[in-house]
């Protein structure tokens, strides 16, 4: 069976380099999209916490103090 003309080593190297470059571009694009998804998740979590604070009628400094107290007590129990 007849075969087509074989690629030279330089053509193979160039093809691999182009493939790697394309994959690196894709990876960077996917990383940016992942960062955007993490940012969106964080925004939603913060909105949820903000809604909870608003519904409680407490001020943010009161909530912060309560959380700090909880963290301190939890750390004492873990020791």
C-alpha positions as CSV (number, residue, x, y, z in Angstrom):
1,X,0.0,0.0,0.0
2,X,1.4,3.4,-0.9
3,X,2.2,5.8,1.8
4,X,2.1,9.6,1.6
5,X,5.3,11.6,1.9
6,X,6.8,11.4,5.4
7,X,7.1,14.5,7.5
8,X,10.6,15.8,8.1
9,X,11.8,16.0,11.7
10,X,11.5,19.8,11.5
11,X,7.8,19.5,10.4
12,X,7.1,17.1,13.3
13,X,8.8,19.5,15.8
14,X,6.8,22.5,14.5
15,X,3.6,20.5,14.6
16,X,4.3,19.5,18.2
17,X,5.2,23.0,19.2
18,X,2.0,24.3,17.6
19,X,0.0,21.7,19.5
20,X,1.6,22.6,22.8
21,X,1.0,26.3,22.2
22,X,-2.6,25.7,21.5
23,X,-3.0,23.5,24.6
24,X,-1.3,26.2,26.8
25,X,-3.7,28.8,25.4
26,X,-6.6,26.5,26.3
27,X,-5.2,25.9,29.8
28,X,-4.9,29.6,30.4
29,X,-8.5,30.1,29.2
30,X,-9.8,27.3,31.4
31,X,-7.9,28.7,34.4
32,X,-9.5,32.1,33.9
33,X,-12.9,30.5,33.7
34,X,-12.2,28.5,36.9
35,X,-11.2,31.7,38.7
36,X,-14.4,33.4,37.5
37,X,-16.4,30.4,38.8
38,X,-14.7,30.6,42.2
39,X,-15.4,34.4,42.3
40,X,-19.0,33.8,41.5
41,X,-19.3,31.1,44.2
42,X,-17.7,33.5,46.7
43,X,-20.1,36.3,45.8
44,X,-23.1,33.9,46.2
45,X,-21.8,32.7,49.6
46,X,-21.3,36.3,50.7
47,X,-24.8,37.3,49.5
48,X,-26.2,34.4,51.5
49,X,-24.4,35.5,54.6
50,X,-25.5,39.1,54.0
51,X,-29.1,38.0,53.7
52,X,-28.8,36.0,57.0
53,X,-27.3,39.0,58.8
54,X,-30.1,41.3,57.4
55,X,-32.8,38.8,58.5
56,X,-31.3,38.6,62.0
57,X,-31.5,42.3,62.6
58,X,-28.0,42.3,64.0
59,X,-25.3,44.7,62.9
60,X,-22.2,43.4,61.2
61,X,-20.0,44.3,64.1
62,X,-22.3,42.3,66.4
63,X,-22.1,39.3,64.0
64,X,-18.4,39.6,63.8
65,X,-18.1,39.6,67.6
66,X,-20.4,36.5,67.9
67,X,-18.3,34.7,65.3
68,X,-15.1,35.5,67.1
69,X,-16.5,34.3,70.4
70,X,-17.6,31.0,68.7
71,X,-14.2,30.6,67.1
72,X,-12.4,31.2,70.4
73,X,-14.6,28.7,72.3
74,X,-14.2,26.2,69.6
75,X,-10.4,26.6,69.7
76,X,-10.5,26.0,73.5
77,X,-12.4,22.8,73.1
78,X,-10.0,21.6,70.4
79,X,-7.0,22.1,72.7
